[in-house]
Amino acid sequence: LMSYNYIQPYLGLSNGIQTQNAAGGGAVGGWVELGRTTLGSAGDSINVSSLADKRYYMILGDLQGTGAIDANFQFNSDTGSTYANRRSTNGGADSTGTSQTNIDLSASLTSGSKVFQNAYIANKSSNEKLVIANNVTAYATGAGTAPIRDEVVGKWANTSNAISSIQLTNTKAGSFDPGSEVVVLGRDPADDHTTNFWEELDSVDLSGGAATSLTSNAFTSKKYLWIQCYVDMTTTQTPAFRVGKTTLDTGSNYSTRYSLSGAADGTLTSQTLIHAGINTQGHFFNFFMVNNAANEKLIIQHAVNVETAGAGTAPKRAERVSKWADTSNQIDIIGLINSGSGNFGTNTIMKVWGSD
C-alpha cells in the first residue's frame, strides 16, 4: 500500500479526490446534500423532491416503524410497472421481482423495527437507472438478537428522464414513525463546490510504530458516520472494532450478522466487540453507521481481504451488519482492536467522516 501522504485521496472517496486538502487548501467536489425529508407525523411515504440532476446519488435512510412496514423506492412519482429488483435477506436465496410498481428494499418488518439504509443510484437520463442498496434492521432490542441484513439491486426502466424525486414508500399495514427520514446526496465528476456533506472528523494511523490497536481521537458526534480503514496484517492478527462515548465500550453490547465469501450467514450476539476479520492478510473496511443517541446504533460493513499476495489467488470478502445496543449516547470514538496475536503494521490507517 502507498504511504500515508498519498493514501488520503483513495481513502477519501467520501469527499471525492481530496488533493487540495492534502496540499493545505479546501476540498472541492464530492457528495453534496441535494435534499432531505424528515417526517413530522406518521406516514407511508417519504418524498424527497426537486432534486438537482446529478450523475450519481447516495441515499441514507433512517427509518422507524409502527406495525408492519416494508420499504420501497419509486422515482419521479412513477407508479407504473417500470421497476425490477433482486434481493437477498440474511444471505438467503435471491428473490426477484419484475414489472413491479416499485423496487422492494426489505423484508416485511414488525412493529418497532428500526432500519438504516445506504443506497447508490446511477442516474444517466438516457439509461435505465441502476440501484445498489444495503439495509440493516434491528427488529428486537438488545445485543442478544442479531440484526437483519438485506442486499438489493434494482432498476427503473426509464430511459427518457433523469431522477428528480425519490419516494420511499411503505406497502404494509403499519407506518413510518415521526422522525424517519431520507437524505439524498449527489455527485458529478465535474463538481467543484465546497459544500461537501461528509466532513472529515478524524484520521489516525500507525506510522509511528506497529501496535495491537488503533483508536481514534474523540470527535464531534454526528448522526451519520462513514469509516474507512486499511489494516496492515502479515501473521495472525484478527481485526475487530469497538465504539463508544468518550471511551470504548468493552461490555457485551454488540451483535453482528455476517457472511464470509458468500457462505451462509452466521450470527454473533452479546459480544464485547464487532468482529471484522476474514483472514491473516491486509484488510480494507468500509462502514456506514446511523448514530442517534436514543436508538441502537446500526452499522453496515463491507470488507475485502488480500488472502494471498499475487493475482493467482482471489481475495476474500465479507458482508456484515451490526449494532451497538446503547440507547443513551452518540458514538464519538472508534477503536480498531486486534483480537488475535501480534501487531498491526505501520501502514494501518483509519479515517472517520460524519454529517448530521
C-alpha positions in Angstrom: 0.0 0.0 0.0 1.1 3.6 -0.7 2.4 5.8 2.1 0.0 7.9 4.2 0.7 11.1 2.3 -0.8 9.6 -0.8 -3.4 7.3 0.7 -5.7 10.2 1.6 -7.1 10.7 -1.9 -8.0 7.0 -2.1 -9.5 6.6 1.4 -11.1 10.0 0.9 -13.8 8.6 -1.5 -16.5 10.3 0.5 -15.3 13.7 -0.5 -14.1 12.8 -3.9 -10.3 13.1 -4.6 -9.2 15.5 -1.9 -5.9 16.6 -3.5 -6.4 20.2 -2.4 -6.8 19.1 1.2 -3.5 17.3 1.1 -1.9 20.5 -0.2 -3.4 22.6 2.6 -6.4 24.1 0.6 -10.1 23.5 0.8 -11.7 20.3 -0.6 -13.8 20.7 -3.7 -16.3 18.4 -5.4 -17.6 15.3 -3.6 -21.0 14.4 -2.3 -23.4 17.4 -1.7 -26.7 17.2 0.0 -29.5 17.7 -2.6 -32.5 17.3 -0.3 -33.9 15.5 2.7 -37.3 14.8 4.1 -38.0 14.1 7.8 -41.5 13.0 8.8 -43.2 15.3 11.3 -46.0 12.8 11.8 -46.6 9.1 11.0 -46.9 8.3 7.3 -46.4 5.8 4.5 -44.3 7.9 2.1 -41.1 9.9 2.5 -40.7 12.1 -0.6 -37.5 14.0 -1.5 -38.3 16.2 -4.5 -36.8 18.9 -6.7 -33.5 17.1 -6.9 -30.7 18.6 -9.0 -29.7 16.4 -11.9 -26.6 14.6 -10.8 -24.9 11.6 -12.4 -24.8 9.7 -9.1 -26.9 9.7 -6.0 -26.2 8.3 -2.5 -29.2 7.8 -0.2 -29.2 7.5 3.6 -32.4 6.3 5.2 -33.1 6.3 8.9 -36.5 4.6 9.4 -38.6 3.6 12.4 -41.9 1.8 12.1 -45.1 1.1 14.0 -46.9 -2.0 12.8 -45.6 -4.0 9.8 -43.6 -1.9 7.3 -41.9 -2.6 4.0 -39.7 0.0 2.4 -39.7 0.5 -1.3 -38.3 3.0 -3.8 -40.2 4.9 -6.5 -38.8 7.7 -8.7 -40.5 10.8 -10.2 -43.8 9.6 -8.8 -43.9 6.8 -11.4 -46.3 4.1 -10.1 -46.3 2.1 -13.3 -44.8 -1.4 -13.8 -41.4 0.0 -14.7 -39.2 -1.4 -11.9 -37.4 -4.7 -11.3 -35.3 -5.9 -8.4 -33.3 -8.8 -6.9 -33.0 -9.1 -3.1 -31.3 -11.4 -0.6 -32.3 -11.4 3.1 -29.9 -12.8 5.6 -27.8 -14.4 2.9 -30.7 -16.5 1.7 -31.6 -17.4 -1.9 -32.3 -14.4 -4.2 -35.9 -13.3 -4.8 -36.7 -11.4 -7.9 -39.5 -9.0 -8.9 -40.1 -8.0 -12.5 -42.5 -5.4 -14.0 -43.1 -4.1 -10.5 -44.5 -0.8 -9.3 -41.5 -0.2 -7.0 -38.1 -1.5 -6.0 -38.7 -3.7 -2.9 -35.9 -2.9 -0.5 -36.5 -5.0 2.6 -38.3 -7.9 4.1 -41.6 -7.1 5.9 -40.7 -5.8 9.3 -42.5 -5.9 12.6 -43.6 -3.1 14.8 -40.8 -1.2 16.5 -38.3 -2.1 13.8 -35.5 0.3 13.1 -33.8 0.4 9.7 -30.7 2.1 8.4 -30.2 2.1 4.6 -27.4 3.1 2.4 -28.0 3.1 -1.4 -26.4 4.3 -4.6 -28.1 5.2 -7.9 -26.6 5.7 -11.4 -28.7 8.4 -12.9 -28.0 9.0 -16.6 -31.2 10.2 -18.2 -30.8 8.1 -21.4 -30.1 4.8 -19.5 -32.1 2.7 -17.2 -31.4 3.8 -13.6 -29.5 1.2 -11.6 -29.7 0.9 -7.8 -27.5 -0.8 -5.2 -28.9 -0.8 -1.7 -27.9 -2.3 1.7 -30.1 -2.3 4.8 -29.6 -3.2 8.4 -32.7 -3.8 10.6 -33.0 -4.1 14.3 -36.3 -5.8 14.8 -35.7 -6.5 18.5 -33.8 -4.5 21.1 -30.7 -5.6 22.9 -27.4 -7.3 21.9 -29.0 -10.7 22.4 -30.5 -10.5 18.9 -28.6 -10.1 15.7 -29.9 -7.6 13.2 -31.3 -8.5 9.7 -29.4 -7.6 6.6 -30.8 -7.0 3.1 -28.8 -6.8 -0.2 -30.8 -5.3 -3.1 -30.1 -4.4 -6.7 -32.8 -2.8 -8.8 -33.6 -0.8 -11.8 -36.0 1.8 -13.1 -36.6 1.1 -16.8 -36.9 4.8 -17.7 -34.6 5.9 -20.5 -36.0 9.4 -21.0 -35.7 11.3 -17.8 -33.2 11.9 -15.0 -34.4 11.3 -11.5 -35.9 14.5 -10.0 -37.6 13.0 -6.9 -37.2 9.9 -4.8 -40.0 8.4 -2.8 -39.6 5.8 0.0 -43.0 4.1 0.4 -44.5 1.6 2.8 -46.7 -1.0 1.3 -47.7 -2.8 4.6 -50.4 -2.1 7.2 -48.1 -0.1 9.5 -46.5 3.3 9.0 -43.2 5.1 9.3 -42.8 6.9 12.6 -42.2 10.6 13.1 -38.5 11.3 12.8 -38.0 8.8 9.9 -36.0 10.5 7.2 -34.4 10.1 3.8 -31.3 12.1 2.8 -30.3 12.3 -0.9 -26.7 13.2 -1.8 -25.5 13.9 -5.3 -22.2 13.7 -7.2 -20.9 14.7 -10.6 -17.4 14.1 -11.7 -17.1 17.8 -12.7 -18.5 19.2 -9.4 -16.4 22.0 -7.9 -18.5 23.1 -4.9 -17.1 23.4 -1.4 -20.2 22.2 0.5 -19.3 18.6 1.0 -21.9 16.6 3.0 -19.2 14.4 4.6 -16.8 16.2 7.0 -13.6 14.6 8.0 -13.8 14.1 11.7 -10.6 12.3 12.4 -7.7 10.4 10.9 -5.3 8.2 12.8 -2.6 5.7 11.7 0.3 3.6 12.9 3.0 5.3 11.0 4.8 5.9 14.4 5.1 2.1 15.0 3.3 -1.2 14.8 0.7 -1.8 17.6 -2.1 -4.1 18.7 -4.8 -1.4 18.4 -5.6 1.9 16.8 -8.1 4.2 18.4 -9.5 7.5 17.0 -9.4 10.7 18.9 -12.7 11.8 20.4 -14.5 13.5 17.5 -17.6 15.6 17.2 -20.7 13.3 17.2 -22.7 13.3 14.0 -25.9 11.5 13.1 -24.3 9.7 10.1 -20.8 8.2 10.2 -18.6 6.8 7.4 -15.5 4.9 8.4 -12.8 3.6 6.1 -9.8 1.6 7.4 -6.9 -0.3 5.9 -5.4 -2.8 8.3 -1.8 -3.9 7.5 -1.5 -7.5 8.5 1.0 -10.3 7.9 0.5 -13.0 10.5 -2.3 -13.9 12.9 -3.9 -10.6 13.7 -7.7 -10.6 13.9 -9.2 -7.2 13.4 -12.3 -6.1 15.3 -13.9 -2.8 16.3 -15.4 -1.1 19.3 -17.3 2.1 19.6 -18.2 4.3 22.5 -18.9 7.7 24.1 -15.6 9.2 25.3 -14.2 5.7 25.9 -14.6 2.4 24.1 -17.4 0.2 25.3 -15.9 -3.2 26.3 -19.2 -4.6 27.6 -21.3 -7.4 25.9 -23.3 -4.8 24.0 -22.6 -5.7 20.3 -24.3 -8.1 17.9 -23.5 -9.0 14.3 -24.8 -10.9 11.3 -22.2 -11.8 8.7 -21.4 -13.8 5.5 -17.8 -14.6 4.5 -17.2 -15.0 0.8 -20.8 -16.0 0.1 -21.2 -18.6 2.8 -24.4 -18.9 4.8 -24.9 -16.2 7.4 -23.6 -16.6 10.9 -24.7 -14.5 13.9 -22.8 -13.3 17.0 -24.8 -11.9 19.9 -23.9 -10.3 23.2 -20.3 -9.8 22.1 -17.7 -7.5 23.5 -16.6 -6.2 20.1 -17.7 -6.0 16.4 -16.0 -8.9 14.7 -14.5 -7.9 11.4 -11.6 -10.2 10.3 -11.6 -12.6 7.4 -8.1 -14.0 7.3 -4.5 -13.1 8.2 -3.5 -10.7 5.4 -4.3 -7.0 4.7 -7.9 -5.8 5.0 -9.9 -2.8 3.7 -13.1 -2.0 5.6 -15.9 0.3 4.6 -18.6 1.1 7.3 -21.7 3.3 7.4 -23.4 4.0 10.7 -26.6 5.8 11.9 -25.7 7.4 15.2 -28.9 8.5 17.0 -28.4 8.9 20.8 -31.8 7.4 21.7 -31.6 4.4 19.3 -29.4 1.4 19.0 -26.6 2.3 16.6 -26.9 0.4 13.3 -23.9 -0.4 11.1 -23.4 -1.7 7.6 -19.9 -3.1 6.9 -18.1 -4.4 3.8 -14.6 -5.8 3.8 -12.1 -7.3 1.4 -9.0 -9.3 2.4 -5.9 -9.9 0.4 -5.9 -13.7 1.2 -2.6 -14.4 -0.5 -0.3 -12.0 -2.3 -0.5 -12.0 -6.1 -3.2 -12.3 -8.8 -3.1 -16.1 -8.6 -5.4 -16.1 -5.5 -8.8 -14.3 -5.4 -9.4 -12.0 -2.4 -12.0 -12.9 0.3 -15.0 -10.7 1.0 -17.3 -10.1 4.0 -20.7 -8.5 4.3 -21.8 -7.7 7.9 -24.4 -5.8 9.7 -24.0 -4.9 13.4 -25.5 -2.9 16.2 -24.3 -1.3 19.4 -27.2 -1.7 21.8 -26.7 1.6 23.5 -29.7 4.0 23.6 -28.3 6.9 25.6 -25.2 8.1 23.8 -23.8 9.1 20.4 -20.6 7.5 19.2 -17.7 9.8 19.3 -14.8 7.4 19.4 -13.9 4.2 17.4 -11.3 1.6 18.0 -9.6 -1.0 15.9 -8.8 -4.0 18.1 -6.6 -7.0 17.5 -8.4 -10.0 19.0 -5.6 -12.3 17.7 -1.8 -12.1 18.3 0.9 -9.9 17.0 0.8 -6.2 15.9 -0.9 -4.4 13.1 1.6 -3.0 10.7 2.7 0.6 10.2 0.6 1.1 7.0 -2.6 0.7 9.1 -4.9 3.8 8.8 -8.4 4.7 9.8 -10.4 7.7 8.7 -13.8 8.9 10.1 -16.3 11.2 8.2 -19.6 12.4 9.5 -22.6 14.6 9.0 -25.9 15.5 10.7 
